[in-house]
Amino acid sequence: MLETKELNTVTTRTLEQFVQKLFDTNEKLPFETITKKYKKKSVFLSPGQIEQNIYFISSGIVQSSIKASNKQEKIYDIAFPGNIFCSLTSFITQKPTDLTFTCLTDCVIEVISKENFEKALEKSMLANKFMKFFYEQVYIVRTTKERDLFTLSGKERYLKLMKTHPKMIKQIPIGKIAQYLGIHP
């Protein structure tokens, strides 16, 4: 299996290519995906909706945000090409999400429906490997971000983000980057 650092440098255009590279297989995806194109500023998940999909970014950048108690928007996460994401708590519990997914750039996103994914899990080892990888990555990303907030300065978090996504970061307004990192612009 590829290490997380290696995955950040793997250039794939489709989820199938990503999965084949990840698991060193030529096996086709055991679930159907639908490719959707979104314009910059498009919202494709809003608070109150129940998450029914898993997303893979072929191109573009997506922010997930949440409203704080003072009604101020906080950026929860930013997803880049090659990232897999969803409102996982809503996806698992089938309760309404509190997240908003907004395209920061024009995006091409492959969508896996919960229904298709669950059917594949019943029959396919590859689908189960993919689910395990997805859940592990969500956990690693969340805990790494939390640890960074506690252990790194704002400047160090910014430099880390610049090192990880140097080309992509140039497409995001500085205010959104600061909001994501929990610092002032």
C-alpha positions as CSV (number, residue, x, y, z in Angstrom):
1,M,0.0,0.0,0.0
2,L,1.2,3.5,-0.7
3,E,2.2,5.7,2.2
4,T,0.2,8.8,2.9
5,K,3.1,11.0,1.7
6,E,3.3,9.1,-1.5
7,L,-0.5,9.5,-2.1
8,N,-0.1,13.3,-2.0
9,T,2.3,13.1,-5.0
10,V,0.4,10.5,-7.0
11,T,-1.3,12.2,-10.0
12,T,-4.5,10.3,-11.0
13,R,-7.3,11.6,-13.0
14,T,-10.0,9.1,-12.0
15,L,-10.9,7.2,-8.9
16,E,-10.4,3.9,-10.7
17,Q,-6.8,4.9,-11.5
18,F,-6.3,6.0,-7.9
19,V,-7.6,2.7,-6.5
20,Q,-5.7,0.6,-8.9
21,K,-2.4,2.4,-8.0
22,L,-3.3,2.3,-4.3
23,F,-3.9,-1.5,-4.2
24,D,-1.6,-2.4,-7.1
25,T,-4.4,-4.0,-9.1
26,N,-5.9,-3.9,-12.5
27,E,-9.3,-4.7,-11.0
28,K,-12.2,-2.4,-12.1
29,L,-14.1,-0.5,-9.4
30,P,-16.8,-2.7,-7.9
31,F,-19.2,0.3,-7.7
32,E,-20.5,2.8,-10.1
33,T,-19.3,6.4,-10.0
34,I,-20.9,9.5,-11.6
35,T,-18.7,12.3,-12.7
36,K,-20.0,15.8,-11.9
37,K,-18.6,19.2,-12.9
38,Y,-19.1,22.1,-10.5
39,K,-18.4,25.8,-11.0
40,K,-16.4,27.8,-8.5
41,K,-18.6,28.8,-5.5
42,S,-21.0,25.9,-6.1
43,V,-22.4,24.3,-3.0
44,F,-23.2,20.6,-3.2
45,L,-23.9,19.7,0.4
46,S,-25.6,22.0,2.9
47,P,-26.4,21.8,6.6
48,G,-29.6,19.8,7.2
49,Q,-29.0,17.4,4.3
50,I,-28.2,13.7,4.9
51,E,-24.9,12.6,3.3
52,Q,-25.6,10.0,0.6
53,N,-22.3,10.1,-1.2
54,I,-18.5,9.7,-1.1
55,Y,-16.5,12.1,-3.3
56,F,-13.2,11.9,-5.1
57,I,-11.7,15.1,-6.5
58,S,-10.3,14.7,-10.0
59,S,-9.6,18.4,-10.3
60,G,-10.3,21.5,-8.2
61,I,-10.4,22.4,-4.6
62,V,-13.4,22.0,-2.1
63,Q,-13.8,23.5,1.3
64,S,-15.9,22.0,4.0
65,S,-17.1,24.6,6.5
66,I,-19.3,24.7,9.6
67,K,-21.1,27.6,11.3
68,A,-19.9,28.4,14.8
69,S,-22.3,29.3,17.6
70,N,-21.7,33.0,16.8
71,K,-22.9,32.3,13.2
72,Q,-19.4,32.8,11.9
73,E,-18.2,30.3,9.2
74,K,-15.2,28.2,10.1
75,I,-13.4,26.1,7.5
76,Y,-13.3,22.6,8.8
77,D,-11.2,21.1,6.0
78,I,-9.9,21.6,2.4
79,A,-9.9,18.8,-0.1
80,F,-7.5,18.8,-3.1
81,P,-7.2,16.7,-6.2
82,G,-6.8,13.0,-5.3
83,N,-8.6,13.4,-2.0
84,I,-11.6,11.3,-1.0
85,F,-14.1,12.9,1.4
86,C,-17.7,13.1,2.6
87,S,-19.6,14.3,5.7
88,L,-18.6,11.0,7.3
89,T,-20.7,11.3,10.5
90,S,-23.8,12.0,8.4
91,F,-22.9,9.2,6.0
92,I,-22.6,6.6,8.7
93,T,-25.5,7.7,11.0
94,Q,-27.8,9.0,8.2
95,K,-28.5,12.0,10.3
96,P,-28.4,15.6,9.0
97,T,-24.9,17.1,8.5
98,D,-23.8,20.5,9.9
99,L,-21.2,20.9,7.1
100,T,-21.3,22.8,3.8
101,F,-19.2,21.7,0.9
102,T,-18.3,24.6,-1.4
103,C,-16.1,24.6,-4.5
104,L,-13.2,27.1,-4.2
105,T,-12.4,26.5,-7.9
106,D,-14.1,24.8,-10.8
107,C,-14.2,21.1,-9.9
108,V,-14.5,17.7,-11.5
109,I,-15.7,15.3,-8.8
110,E,-16.5,11.6,-9.0
111,V,-19.5,10.6,-6.8
112,I,-20.1,7.2,-5.2
113,S,-23.6,6.8,-3.9
114,K,-24.0,5.2,-0.5
115,E,-26.4,2.6,-2.0
116,N,-23.9,1.5,-4.7
117,F,-21.1,1.5,-2.2
118,E,-23.0,-0.7,0.3
119,K,-24.0,-3.2,-2.4
120,A,-20.3,-3.4,-3.4
121,L,-19.2,-4.0,0.2
122,E,-21.4,-7.1,0.3
123,K,-19.6,-8.7,-2.7
124,S,-16.2,-7.2,-3.2
125,M,-12.9,-7.4,-1.3
126,L,-11.7,-4.3,-3.2
127,A,-14.7,-2.3,-2.0
128,N,-13.9,-3.4,1.6
129,K,-10.2,-2.5,1.2
130,F,-11.2,0.9,-0.2
131,M,-13.6,1.5,2.8
132,K,-10.9,0.6,5.3
133,F,-8.4,3.0,3.5
134,F,-11.0,5.8,3.4
135,Y,-11.9,5.5,7.1
136,E,-8.2,5.3,8.0
137,Q,-7.4,8.4,5.9
138,V,-10.3,10.4,7.5
139,Y,-8.9,9.5,10.9
140,I,-5.3,10.3,10.1
141,V,-6.2,13.7,8.5
142,R,-8.4,14.7,11.5
143,T,-5.9,13.7,14.2
144,T,-3.0,15.2,12.3
145,K,-4.9,18.5,12.0
146,E,-5.8,18.5,15.7
147,R,-2.2,17.7,16.7
148,D,-0.9,20.4,14.5
149,L,-3.2,22.9,16.1
150,F,-1.9,22.0,19.5
151,T,1.8,21.7,18.6
152,L,2.6,24.0,15.7
153,S,2.5,27.8,15.5
154,G,0.3,29.4,12.8
155,K,3.4,30.1,10.8
156,E,4.5,26.4,11.0
157,R,1.0,25.2,10.0
158,Y,1.1,27.6,7.0
159,L,4.6,26.4,5.9
160,K,3.5,22.8,6.2
161,L,0.4,23.5,4.0
162,M,2.6,25.3,1.5
163,K,5.0,22.3,1.4
164,T,2.2,19.8,1.0
165,H,0.2,21.6,-1.7
166,P,2.4,24.3,-3.2
167,K,0.5,24.7,-6.5
168,M,-3.0,24.3,-5.2
169,I,-2.6,26.7,-2.3
170,K,-2.0,29.6,-4.8
171,Q,-5.6,29.1,-6.0
172,I,-7.1,29.7,-2.5
173,P,-7.7,33.3,-1.2
174,I,-5.3,34.1,1.7
175,G,-8.3,34.7,4.0
176,K,-9.6,31.2,3.5
177,I,-6.2,29.7,4.1
178,A,-5.9,31.7,7.4
179,Q,-9.4,30.6,8.4
180,Y,-8.5,27.0,7.7
181,L,-5.3,27.3,9.7
182,G,-7.0,29.1,12.6
183,I,-4.8,32.3,12.2
184,H,-5.3,35.9,11.1
185,P,-4.6,36.8,7.5
